[in-house]
Amino acid sequence: MDGTSTIGLIGSGSMARAMVEGWVRADPGRASRILATDRGSGRAAELARSRGVEHVTSNAELVARADTVLICVKPIDVERVLRDIGSRVGPDKAVASVAAGVATVTIESILDGDVPVFRLMPNVAVQVGLGTIAYAPGRFTHTTAEDRILDWMRPLGAVVGLEERQFDAATALSGSGPAFIALLVEAFEDSGIVAGLSHAKARELILTTMTGTAALLQEQDMACSTLRRMVTSPGGTAAAGLATLERAGVRGAIIDGVLAAMRRAGELG
């Protein structure tokens, strides 16, 4: 891309803020090409003050000025927003949504013409450029629109192309995943404190262990079972701990939690 694309965020809540943080972190110059609106919450104005983006007062102005429109409102508000901007959006715009459970065909059915529509599911790690962004194009995608969307998403982390039918699973696994992982980290922190470590040292140990383990699995393309066997010597500490975790049903509880989140994602559409 030539660095002239302008993105407009309709909605300035937590995910919009995380994405703006990621863009500005990666390239402060992008801030001048980011527009934001809200419904009177003051969040768009705060983003403008803190991150140098531009707060515009109406969705109509945002759509007129942006070539890429990103819908960042709650699923229940998506239809209202689309009907508000529908007459102003043509095939020259790229429209993307981060609303859980809202399919591209739903968006396309409200917008007029062959508007290129994309569905995204980022997670909060986009704030530090290490997010996971599930991605699916709609029926009327063209190269220019797709290039614009991907140019905005790639600085935020890994863009993973999926079929739309897989989005509920992605929403549960990577969209909700940071909350699940944070719960596990918190439990490890607590266990370190119970074992006699300070909170700061327990946190340092588990976070560096987690990032190192993830890097090893990814860089070596190593199966989790292989890594587990590497660490688990017969009669050793890992073997004792793993046996307790398996008896407590930790593996099953995690699977059940992800499936519950997936079912909920399906109910939001």
TORZA-253410 format. One record per residue (C-alpha): residue number from 1; residue in three letters; x, y, z. Coordinates in pm, whole numbers, m for minus. Example, Ala and Ser with C-alpha at 12.3 -4.5 7.8 and 13.67 -1.06 7.14 Angstrom:
<pts>
<pt><num>1</num><residu>ALA</residu><x>1230</x><y>m450</y><z>780</z></pt>
<pt><num>2</num><residu>SER</residu><x>1367</x><y>m106</y><z>714</z></pt>
</pts>
This chain:
<pts>
<pt><num>1</num><residu>MET</residu><x>0</x><y>0</y><z>0</z></pt>
<pt><num>2</num><residu>ASP</residu><x>109</x><y>359</y><z>m57</z></pt>
<pt><num>3</num><residu>GLY</residu><x>41</x><y>476</y><z>297</z></pt>
<pt><num>4</num><residu>THR</residu><x>m258</x><y>692</y><z>206</z></pt>
<pt><num>5</num><residu>SER</residu><x>m541</x><y>465</y><z>319</z></pt>
<pt><num>6</num><residu>THR</residu><x>m763</x><y>616</y><z>587</z></pt>
<pt><num>7</num><residu>ILE</residu><x>m953</x><y>395</y><z>831</z></pt>
<pt><num>8</num><residu>GLY</residu><x>m1265</x><y>502</y><z>1016</z></pt>
<pt><num>9</num><residu>LEU</residu><x>m1365</x><y>329</y><z>1340</z></pt>
<pt><num>10</num><residu>ILE</residu><x>m1735</x><y>336</y><z>1419</z></pt>
<pt><num>11</num><residu>GLY</residu><x>m1727</x><y>273</y><z>1791</z></pt>
<pt><num>12</num><residu>SER</residu><x>m1436</x><y>350</y><z>2022</z></pt>
<pt><num>13</num><residu>GLY</residu><x>m1464</x><y>86</y><z>2294</z></pt>
<pt><num>14</num><residu>SER</residu><x>m1203</x><y>m153</y><z>2429</z></pt>
<pt><num>15</num><residu>MET</residu><x>m1119</x><y>m334</y><z>2105</z></pt>
<pt><num>16</num><residu>ALA</residu><x>m1104</x><y>m13</y><z>1901</z></pt>
<pt><num>17</num><residu>ARG</residu><x>m869</x><y>136</y><z>2162</z></pt>
<pt><num>18</num><residu>ALA</residu><x>m649</x><y>m175</y><z>2159</z></pt>
<pt><num>19</num><residu>MET</residu><x>m619</x><y>m161</y><z>1779</z></pt>
<pt><num>20</num><residu>VAL</residu><x>m538</x><y>209</y><z>1780</z></pt>
<pt><num>21</num><residu>GLU</residu><x>m271</x><y>148</y><z>2044</z></pt>
<pt><num>22</num><residu>GLY</residu><x>m122</x><y>m123</y><z>1822</z></pt>
<pt><num>23</num><residu>TRP</residu><x>m121</x><y>91</y><z>1509</z></pt>
<pt><num>24</num><residu>VAL</residu><x>37</x><y>389</y><z>1680</z></pt>
<pt><num>25</num><residu>ARG</residu><x>293</x><y>166</y><z>1850</z></pt>
<pt><num>26</num><residu>ALA</residu><x>392</x><y>16</y><z>1514</z></pt>
<pt><num>27</num><residu>ASP</residu><x>393</x><y>345</y><z>1324</z></pt>
<pt><num>28</num><residu>PRO</residu><x>304</x><y>676</y><z>1493</z></pt>
<pt><num>29</num><residu>GLY</residu><x>241</x><y>826</y><z>1149</z></pt>
<pt><num>30</num><residu>ARG</residu><x>m69</x><y>612</y><z>1108</z></pt>
<pt><num>31</num><residu>ALA</residu><x>m252</x><y>816</y><z>1372</z></pt>
<pt><num>32</num><residu>SER</residu><x>m320</x><y>1094</y><z>1121</z></pt>
<pt><num>33</num><residu>ARG</residu><x>m504</x><y>842</y><z>902</z></pt>
<pt><num>34</num><residu>ILE</residu><x>m737</x><y>709</y><z>1174</z></pt>
<pt><num>35</num><residu>LEU</residu><x>m1084</x><y>855</y><z>1232</z></pt>
<pt><num>36</num><residu>ALA</residu><x>m1312</x><y>757</y><z>1520</z></pt>
<pt><num>37</num><residu>THR</residu><x>m1670</x><y>810</y><z>1631</z></pt>
<pt><num>38</num><residu>ASP</residu><x>m1879</x><y>711</y><z>1931</z></pt>
<pt><num>39</num><residu>ARG</residu><x>m2239</x><y>756</y><z>2052</z></pt>
<pt><num>40</num><residu>GLY</residu><x>m2156</x><y>1029</y><z>2300</z></pt>
<pt><num>41</num><residu>SER</residu><x>m1943</x><y>827</y><z>2541</z></pt>
<pt><num>42</num><residu>GLY</residu><x>m1643</x><y>1056</y><z>2496</z></pt>
<pt><num>43</num><residu>ARG</residu><x>m1416</x><y>764</y><z>2410</z></pt>
<pt><num>44</num><residu>ALA</residu><x>m1341</x><y>883</y><z>2056</z></pt>
<pt><num>45</num><residu>ALA</residu><x>m1244</x><y>1225</y><z>2187</z></pt>
<pt><num>46</num><residu>GLU</residu><x>m1020</x><y>1060</y><z>2446</z></pt>
<pt><num>47</num><residu>LEU</residu><x>m851</x><y>853</y><z>2174</z></pt>
<pt><num>48</num><residu>ALA</residu><x>m794</x><y>1174</y><z>1981</z></pt>
<pt><num>49</num><residu>ARG</residu><x>m636</x><y>1342</y><z>2284</z></pt>
<pt><num>50</num><residu>SER</residu><x>m420</x><y>1049</y><z>2390</z></pt>
<pt><num>51</num><residu>ARG</residu><x>m317</x><y>893</y><z>2059</z></pt>
<pt><num>52</num><residu>GLY</residu><x>m345</x><y>1167</y><z>1799</z></pt>
<pt><num>53</num><residu>VAL</residu><x>m626</x><y>1015</y><z>1593</z></pt>
<pt><num>54</num><residu>GLU</residu><x>m910</x><y>1235</y><z>1472</z></pt>
<pt><num>55</num><residu>HIS</residu><x>m1248</x><y>1240</y><z>1643</z></pt>
<pt><num>56</num><residu>VAL</residu><x>m1526</x><y>1308</y><z>1394</z></pt>
<pt><num>57</num><residu>THR</residu><x>m1874</x><y>1390</y><z>1511</z></pt>
<pt><num>58</num><residu>SER</residu><x>m2082</x><y>1172</y><z>1279</z></pt>
<pt><num>59</num><residu>ASN</residu><x>m2072</x><y>838</y><z>1103</z></pt>
<pt><num>60</num><residu>ALA</residu><x>m2166</x><y>1019</y><z>781</z></pt>
<pt><num>61</num><residu>GLU</residu><x>m1851</x><y>1229</y><z>792</z></pt>
<pt><num>62</num><residu>LEU</residu><x>m1642</x><y>927</y><z>881</z></pt>
<pt><num>63</num><residu>VAL</residu><x>m1772</x><y>727</y><z>583</z></pt>
<pt><num>64</num><residu>ALA</residu><x>m1722</x><y>1022</y><z>348</z></pt>
<pt><num>65</num><residu>ARG</residu><x>m1358</x><y>1056</y><z>445</z></pt>
<pt><num>66</num><residu>ALA</residu><x>m1242</x><y>697</y><z>505</z></pt>
<pt><num>67</num><residu>ASP</residu><x>m1179</x><y>437</y><z>236</z></pt>
<pt><num>68</num><residu>THR</residu><x>m1188</x><y>162</y><z>500</z></pt>
<pt><num>69</num><residu>VAL</residu><x>m1470</x><y>147</y><z>755</z></pt>
<pt><num>70</num><residu>LEU</residu><x>m1426</x><y>m70</y><z>1064</z></pt>
<pt><num>71</num><residu>ILE</residu><x>m1739</x><y>m145</y><z>1266</z></pt>
<pt><num>72</num><residu>CYS</residu><x>m1643</x><y>m179</y><z>1633</z></pt>
<pt><num>73</num><residu>VAL</residu><x>m1982</x><y>m175</y><z>1804</z></pt>
<pt><num>74</num><residu>LYS</residu><x>m2161</x><y>m449</y><z>1997</z></pt>
<pt><num>75</num><residu>PRO</residu><x>m2334</x><y>m716</y><z>1784</z></pt>
<pt><num>76</num><residu>ILE</residu><x>m2678</x><y>m585</y><z>1881</z></pt>
<pt><num>77</num><residu>ASP</residu><x>m2588</x><y>m242</y><z>1737</z></pt>
<pt><num>78</num><residu>VAL</residu><x>m2446</x><y>m353</y><z>1403</z></pt>
<pt><num>79</num><residu>GLU</residu><x>m2774</x><y>m338</y><z>1210</z></pt>
<pt><num>80</num><residu>ARG</residu><x>m2846</x><y>14</y><z>1336</z></pt>
<pt><num>81</num><residu>VAL</residu><x>m2501</x><y>132</y><z>1226</z></pt>
<pt><num>82</num><residu>LEU</residu><x>m2527</x><y>m32</y><z>884</z></pt>
<pt><num>83</num><residu>ARG</residu><x>m2867</x><y>122</y><z>814</z></pt>
<pt><num>84</num><residu>ASP</residu><x>m2725</x><y>459</y><z>918</z></pt>
<pt><num>85</num><residu>ILE</residu><x>m2431</x><y>444</y><z>676</z></pt>
<pt><num>86</num><residu>GLY</residu><x>m2570</x><y>210</y><z>408</z></pt>
<pt><num>87</num><residu>SER</residu><x>m2664</x><y>474</y><z>150</z></pt>
<pt><num>88</num><residu>ARG</residu><x>m2318</x><y>631</y><z>181</z></pt>
<pt><num>89</num><residu>VAL</residu><x>m2115</x><y>313</y><z>127</z></pt>
<pt><num>90</num><residu>GLY</residu><x>m2028</x><y>199</y><z>m224</z></pt>
<pt><num>91</num><residu>PRO</residu><x>m1796</x><y>m56</y><z>m385</z></pt>
<pt><num>92</num><residu>ASP</residu><x>m1503</x><y>186</y><z>m347</z></pt>
<pt><num>93</num><residu>LYS</residu><x>m1513</x><y>137</y><z>32</z></pt>
<pt><num>94</num><residu>ALA</residu><x>m1395</x><y>m163</y><z>231</z></pt>
<pt><num>95</num><residu>VAL</residu><x>m1621</x><y>m245</y><z>526</z></pt>
<pt><num>96</num><residu>ALA</residu><x>m1499</x><y>m471</y><z>806</z></pt>
<pt><num>97</num><residu>SER</residu><x>m1660</x><y>m578</y><z>1131</z></pt>
<pt><num>98</num><residu>VAL</residu><x>m1517</x><y>m708</y><z>1458</z></pt>
<pt><num>99</num><residu>ALA</residu><x>m1861</x><y>m786</y><z>1603</z></pt>
<pt><num>100</num><residu>ALA</residu><x>m1880</x><y>m1142</y><z>1733</z></pt>
<pt><num>101</num><residu>GLY</residu><x>m2138</x><y>m1361</y><z>1562</z></pt>
<pt><num>102</num><residu>VAL</residu><x>m2226</x><y>m1121</y><z>1279</z></pt>
<pt><num>103</num><residu>ALA</residu><x>m2169</x><y>m1288</y><z>942</z></pt>
<pt><num>104</num><residu>THR</residu><x>m2058</x><y>m1110</y><z>627</z></pt>
<pt><num>105</num><residu>VAL</residu><x>m2379</x><y>m1214</y><z>452</z></pt>
<pt><num>106</num><residu>THR</residu><x>m2577</x><y>m1029</y><z>719</z></pt>
<pt><num>107</num><residu>ILE</residu><x>m2377</x><y>m713</y><z>656</z></pt>
<pt><num>108</num><residu>GLU</residu><x>m2400</x><y>m754</y><z>279</z></pt>
<pt><num>109</num><residu>SER</residu><x>m2778</x><y>m793</y><z>295</z></pt>
<pt><num>110</num><residu>ILE</residu><x>m2811</x><y>m446</y><z>450</z></pt>
<pt><num>111</num><residu>LEU</residu><x>m2555</x><y>m257</y><z>243</z></pt>
<pt><num>112</num><residu>ASP</residu><x>m2636</x><y>m153</y><z>m112</z></pt>
<pt><num>113</num><residu>GLY</residu><x>m2434</x><y>m271</y><z>m410</z></pt>
<pt><num>114</num><residu>ASP</residu><x>m2129</x><y>m494</y><z>m429</z></pt>
<pt><num>115</num><residu>VAL</residu><x>m1957</x><y>m352</y><z>m123</z></pt>
<pt><num>116</num><residu>PRO</residu><x>m1646</x><y>m549</y><z>m19</z></pt>
<pt><num>117</num><residu>VAL</residu><x>m1712</x><y>m681</y><z>332</z></pt>
<pt><num>118</num><residu>PHE</residu><x>m1471</x><y>m851</y><z>570</z></pt>
<pt><num>119</num><residu>ARG</residu><x>m1514</x><y>m1021</y><z>902</z></pt>
<pt><num>120</num><residu>LEU</residu><x>m1241</x><y>m991</y><z>1165</z></pt>
<pt><num>121</num><residu>MET</residu><x>m1191</x><y>m1132</y><z>1514</z></pt>
<pt><num>122</num><residu>PRO</residu><x>m888</x><y>m972</y><z>1681</z></pt>
<pt><num>123</num><residu>ASN</residu><x>m785</x><y>m1027</y><z>2038</z></pt>
<pt><num>124</num><residu>VAL</residu><x>m658</x><y>m773</y><z>2288</z></pt>
<pt><num>125</num><residu>ALA</residu><x>m291</x><y>m852</y><z>2224</z></pt>
<pt><num>126</num><residu>VAL</residu><x>m320</x><y>m633</y><z>1911</z></pt>
<pt><num>127</num><residu>GLN</residu><x>m246</x><y>m353</y><z>2158</z></pt>
<pt><num>128</num><residu>VAL</residu><x>121</x><y>m462</y><z>2165</z></pt>
<pt><num>129</num><residu>GLY</residu><x>141</x><y>m581</y><z>1803</z></pt>
<pt><num>130</num><residu>LEU</residu><x>123</x><y>m949</y><z>1902</z></pt>
<pt><num>131</num><residu>GLY</residu><x>m245</x><y>m1012</y><z>1847</z></pt>
<pt><num>132</num><residu>THR</residu><x>m420</x><y>m1287</y><z>1657</z></pt>
<pt><num>133</num><residu>ILE</residu><x>m669</x><y>m1165</y><z>1397</z></pt>
<pt><num>134</num><residu>ALA</residu><x>m905</x><y>m1420</y><z>1243</z></pt>
<pt><num>135</num><residu>TYR</residu><x>m999</x><y>m1301</y><z>894</z></pt>
<pt><num>136</num><residu>ALA</residu><x>m1260</x><y>m1390</y><z>632</z></pt>
<pt><num>137</num><residu>PRO</residu><x>m1366</x><y>m1200</y><z>319</z></pt>
<pt><num>138</num><residu>GLY</residu><x>m1725</x><y>m1178</y><z>202</z></pt>
<pt><num>139</num><residu>ARG</residu><x>m1867</x><y>m1245</y><z>m145</z></pt>
<pt><num>140</num><residu>PHE</residu><x>m1770</x><y>m922</y><z>m318</z></pt>
<pt><num>141</num><residu>THR</residu><x>m1404</x><y>m893</y><z>m227</z></pt>
<pt><num>142</num><residu>HIS</residu><x>m1161</x><y>m733</y><z>m469</z></pt>
<pt><num>143</num><residu>THR</residu><x>m785</x><y>m703</y><z>m448</z></pt>
<pt><num>144</num><residu>THR</residu><x>m765</x><y>m332</y><z>m368</z></pt>
<pt><num>145</num><residu>ALA</residu><x>m1007</x><y>m356</y><z>m76</z></pt>
<pt><num>146</num><residu>GLU</residu><x>m842</x><y>m670</y><z>58</z></pt>
<pt><num>147</num><residu>ASP</residu><x>m498</x><y>m511</y><z>36</z></pt>
<pt><num>148</num><residu>ARG</residu><x>m622</x><y>m214</y><z>238</z></pt>
<pt><num>149</num><residu>ILE</residu><x>m770</x><y>m434</y><z>511</z></pt>
<pt><num>150</num><residu>LEU</residu><x>m459</x><y>m650</y><z>536</z></pt>
<pt><num>151</num><residu>ASP</residu><x>m233</x><y>m343</y><z>540</z></pt>
<pt><num>152</num><residu>TRP</residu><x>m419</x><y>m224</y><z>849</z></pt>
<pt><num>153</num><residu>MET</residu><x>m431</x><y>m566</y><z>1019</z></pt>
<pt><num>154</num><residu>ARG</residu><x>m76</x><y>m696</y><z>971</z></pt>
<pt><num>155</num><residu>PRO</residu><x>96</x><y>m446</y><z>1204</z></pt>
<pt><num>156</num><residu>LEU</residu><x>m130</x><y>m574</y><z>1482</z></pt>
<pt><num>157</num><residu>GLY</residu><x>m10</x><y>m936</y><z>1478</z></pt>
<pt><num>158</num><residu>ALA</residu><x>m78</x><y>m1264</y><z>1301</z></pt>
<pt><num>159</num><residu>VAL</residu><x>m361</x><y>m1259</y><z>1046</z></pt>
<pt><num>160</num><residu>VAL</residu><x>m517</x><y>m1606</y><z>1020</z></pt>
<pt><num>161</num><residu>GLY</residu><x>m746</x><y>m1672</y><z>725</z></pt>
<pt><num>162</num><residu>LEU</residu><x>m1048</x><y>m1887</y><z>809</z></pt>
<pt><num>163</num><residu>GLU</residu><x>m1375</x><y>m2000</y><z>658</z></pt>
<pt><num>164</num><residu>GLU</residu><x>m1658</x><y>m1809</y><z>820</z></pt>
<pt><num>165</num><residu>ARG</residu><x>m1814</x><y>m2124</y><z>961</z></pt>
<pt><num>166</num><residu>GLN</residu><x>m1501</x><y>m2153</y><z>1179</z></pt>
<pt><num>167</num><residu>PHE</residu><x>m1538</x><y>m1807</y><z>1333</z></pt>
<pt><num>168</num><residu>ASP</residu><x>m1731</x><y>m1913</y><z>1642</z></pt>
<pt><num>169</num><residu>ALA</residu><x>m1447</x><y>m2150</y><z>1726</z></pt>
<pt><num>170</num><residu>ALA</residu><x>m1188</x><y>m1879</y><z>1660</z></pt>
<pt><num>171</num><residu>THR</residu><x>m1385</x><y>m1634</y><z>1873</z></pt>
<pt><num>172</num><residu>ALA</residu><x>m1375</x><y>m1882</y><z>2161</z></pt>
<pt><num>173</num><residu>LEU</residu><x>m1014</x><y>m1989</y><z>2120</z></pt>
<pt><num>174</num><residu>SER</residu><x>m825</x><y>m1671</y><z>2030</z></pt>
<pt><num>175</num><residu>GLY</residu><x>m1080</x><y>m1395</y><z>2093</z></pt>
<pt><num>176</num><residu>SER</residu><x>m1166</x><y>m1514</y><z>2445</z></pt>
<pt><num>177</num><residu>GLY</residu><x>m835</x><y>m1695</y><z>2487</z></pt>
<pt><num>178</num><residu>PRO</residu><x>m650</x><y>m1407</y><z>2657</z></pt>
<pt><num>179</num><residu>ALA</residu><x>m906</x><y>m1414</y><z>2940</z></pt>
<pt><num>180</num><residu>PHE</residu><x>m860</x><y>m1790</y><z>2984</z></pt>
<pt><num>181</num><residu>ILE</residu><x>m481</x><y>m1760</y><z>2975</z></pt>
<pt><num>182</num><residu>ALA</residu><x>m488</x><y>m1469</y><z>3220</z></pt>
<pt><num>183</num><residu>LEU</residu><x>m685</x><y>m1690</y><z>3462</z></pt>
<pt><num>184</num><residu>LEU</residu><x>m417</x><y>m1960</y><z>3433</z></pt>
<pt><num>185</num><residu>VAL</residu><x>m136</x><y>m1708</y><z>3483</z></pt>
<pt><num>186</num><residu>GLU</residu><x>m314</x><y>m1571</y><z>3789</z></pt>
<pt><num>187</num><residu>ALA</residu><x>m343</x><y>m1924</y><z>3930</z></pt>
<pt><num>188</num><residu>PHE</residu><x>30</x><y>m1981</y><z>3874</z></pt>
<pt><num>189</num><residu>GLU</residu><x>106</x><y>m1648</y><z>4043</z></pt>
<pt><num>190</num><residu>ASP</residu><x>m104</x><y>m1753</y><z>4341</z></pt>
<pt><num>191</num><residu>SER</residu><x>67</x><y>m2092</y><z>4356</z></pt>
<pt><num>192</num><residu>GLY</residu><x>406</x><y>m1923</y><z>4358</z></pt>
<pt><num>193</num><residu>ILE</residu><x>300</x><y>m1706</y><z>4650</z></pt>
<pt><num>194</num><residu>VAL</residu><x>171</x><y>m2011</y><z>4840</z></pt>
<pt><num>195</num><residu>ALA</residu><x>507</x><y>m2179</y><z>4771</z></pt>
<pt><num>196</num><residu>GLY</residu><x>695</x><y>m1884</y><z>4925</z></pt>
<pt><num>197</num><residu>LEU</residu><x>776</x><y>m1651</y><z>4636</z></pt>
<pt><num>198</num><residu>SER</residu><x>689</x><y>m1283</y><z>4620</z></pt>
<pt><num>199</num><residu>HIS</residu><x>415</x><y>m1189</y><z>4375</z></pt>
<pt><num>200</num><residu>ALA</residu><x>668</x><y>m1003</y><z>4158</z></pt>
<pt><num>201</num><residu>LYS</residu><x>901</x><y>m1303</y><z>4135</z></pt>
<pt><num>202</num><residu>ALA</residu><x>617</x><y>m1551</y><z>4077</z></pt>
<pt><num>203</num><residu>ARG</residu><x>484</x><y>m1329</y><z>3798</z></pt>
<pt><num>204</num><residu>GLU</residu><x>826</x><y>m1291</y><z>3638</z></pt>
<pt><num>205</num><residu>LEU</residu><x>889</x><y>m1665</y><z>3649</z></pt>
<pt><num>206</num><residu>ILE</residu><x>557</x><y>m1767</y><z>3498</z></pt>
<pt><num>207</num><residu>LEU</residu><x>543</x><y>m1498</y><z>3228</z></pt>
<pt><num>208</num><residu>THR</residu><x>897</x><y>m1571</y><z>3104</z></pt>
<pt><num>209</num><residu>THR</residu><x>824</x><y>m1943</y><z>3121</z></pt>
<pt><num>210</num><residu>MET</residu><x>505</x><y>m1896</y><z>2920</z></pt>
<pt><num>211</num><residu>THR</residu><x>662</x><y>m1681</y><z>2648</z></pt>
<pt><num>212</num><residu>GLY</residu><x>965</x><y>m1911</y><z>2623</z></pt>
<pt><num>213</num><residu>THR</residu><x>747</x><y>m2219</y><z>2595</z></pt>
<pt><num>214</num><residu>ALA</residu><x>532</x><y>m2059</y><z>2325</z></pt>
<pt><num>215</num><residu>ALA</residu><x>843</x><y>m1957</y><z>2129</z></pt>
<pt><num>216</num><residu>LEU</residu><x>989</x><y>m2307</y><z>2152</z></pt>
<pt><num>217</num><residu>LEU</residu><x>668</x><y>m2471</y><z>2035</z></pt>
<pt><num>218</num><residu>GLN</residu><x>634</x><y>m2226</y><z>1747</z></pt>
<pt><num>219</num><residu>GLU</residu><x>995</x><y>m2199</y><z>1627</z></pt>
<pt><num>220</num><residu>GLN</residu><x>1066</x><y>m2574</y><z>1648</z></pt>
<pt><num>221</num><residu>ASP</residu><x>716</x><y>m2668</y><z>1526</z></pt>
<pt><num>222</num><residu>MET</residu><x>716</x><y>m2903</y><z>1822</z></pt>
<pt><num>223</num><residu>ALA</residu><x>417</x><y>m3105</y><z>1935</z></pt>
<pt><num>224</num><residu>CYS</residu><x>298</x><y>m3023</y><z>2286</z></pt>
<pt><num>225</num><residu>SER</residu><x>326</x><y>m3389</y><z>2380</z></pt>
<pt><num>226</num><residu>THR</residu><x>693</x><y>m3389</y><z>2274</z></pt>
<pt><num>227</num><residu>LEU</residu><x>773</x><y>m3089</y><z>2490</z></pt>
<pt><num>228</num><residu>ARG</residu><x>581</x><y>m3240</y><z>2780</z></pt>
<pt><num>229</num><residu>ARG</residu><x>786</x><y>m3561</y><z>2757</z></pt>
<pt><num>230</num><residu>MET</residu><x>1109</x><y>m3356</y><z>2743</z></pt>
<pt><num>231</num><residu>VAL</residu><x>1028</x><y>m3192</y><z>3076</z></pt>
<pt><num>232</num><residu>THR</residu><x>865</x><y>m3489</y><z>3251</z></pt>
<pt><num>233</num><residu>SER</residu><x>1123</x><y>m3729</y><z>3387</z></pt>
<pt><num>234</num><residu>PRO</residu><x>1004</x><y>m4050</y><z>3560</z></pt>
<pt><num>235</num><residu>GLY</residu><x>916</x><y>m3983</y><z>3922</z></pt>
<pt><num>236</num><residu>GLY</residu><x>1009</x><y>m3616</y><z>3889</z></pt>
<pt><num>237</num><residu>THR</residu><x>844</x><y>m3290</y><z>3983</z></pt>
<pt><num>238</num><residu>ALA</residu><x>664</x><y>m3234</y><z>3652</z></pt>
<pt><num>239</num><residu>ALA</residu><x>526</x><y>m3589</y><z>3661</z></pt>
<pt><num>240</num><residu>ALA</residu><x>385</x><y>m3533</y><z>4009</z></pt>
<pt><num>241</num><residu>GLY</residu><x>230</x><y>m3201</y><z>3913</z></pt>
<pt><num>242</num><residu>LEU</residu><x>84</x><y>m3325</y><z>3586</z></pt>
<pt><num>243</num><residu>ALA</residu><x>m74</x><y>m3626</y><z>3755</z></pt>
<pt><num>244</num><residu>THR</residu><x>m250</x><y>m3394</y><z>4000</z></pt>
<pt><num>245</num><residu>LEU</residu><x>m370</x><y>m3161</y><z>3724</z></pt>
<pt><num>246</num><residu>GLU</residu><x>m507</x><y>m3453</y><z>3521</z></pt>
<pt><num>247</num><residu>ARG</residu><x>m690</x><y>m3598</y><z>3823</z></pt>
<pt><num>248</num><residu>ALA</residu><x>m844</x><y>m3254</y><z>3882</z></pt>
<pt><num>249</num><residu>GLY</residu><x>m978</x><y>m3251</y><z>3527</z></pt>
<pt><num>250</num><residu>VAL</residu><x>m791</x><y>m2938</y><z>3415</z></pt>
<pt><num>251</num><residu>ARG</residu><x>m769</x><y>m3050</y><z>3053</z></pt>
<pt><num>252</num><residu>GLY</residu><x>m1141</x><y>m3124</y><z>3035</z></pt>
<pt><num>253</num><residu>ALA</residu><x>m1233</x><y>m2799</y><z>3208</z></pt>
<pt><num>254</num><residu>ILE</residu><x>m1038</x><y>m2598</y><z>2951</z></pt>
<pt><num>255</num><residu>ILE</residu><x>m1206</x><y>m2781</y><z>2662</z></pt>
<pt><num>256</num><residu>ASP</residu><x>m1548</x><y>m2729</y><z>2820</z></pt>
<pt><num>257</num><residu>GLY</residu><x>m1476</x><y>m2359</y><z>2872</z></pt>
<pt><num>258</num><residu>VAL</residu><x>m1377</x><y>m2305</y><z>2509</z></pt>
<pt><num>259</num><residu>LEU</residu><x>m1684</x><y>m2494</y><z>2386</z></pt>
<pt><num>260</num><residu>ALA</residu><x>m1909</x><y>m2286</y><z>2613</z></pt>
<pt><num>261</num><residu>ALA</residu><x>m1757</x><y>m1969</y><z>2468</z></pt>
<pt><num>262</num><residu>MET</residu><x>m1808</x><y>m2104</y><z>2116</z></pt>
<pt><num>263</num><residu>ARG</residu><x>m2175</x><y>m2175</y><z>2181</z></pt>
<pt><num>264</num><residu>ARG</residu><x>m2219</x><y>m1825</y><z>2317</z></pt>
<pt><num>265</num><residu>ALA</residu><x>m2051</x><y>m1677</y><z>2007</z></pt>
<pt><num>266</num><residu>GLY</residu><x>m2309</x><y>m1861</y><z>1795</z></pt>
<pt><num>267</num><residu>GLU</residu><x>m2592</x><y>m1709</y><z>1994</z></pt>
<pt><num>268</num><residu>LEU</residu><x>m2475</x><y>m1351</y><z>1930</z></pt>
<pt><num>269</num><residu>GLY</residu><x>m2541</x><y>m1351</y><z>1556</z></pt>
</pts>
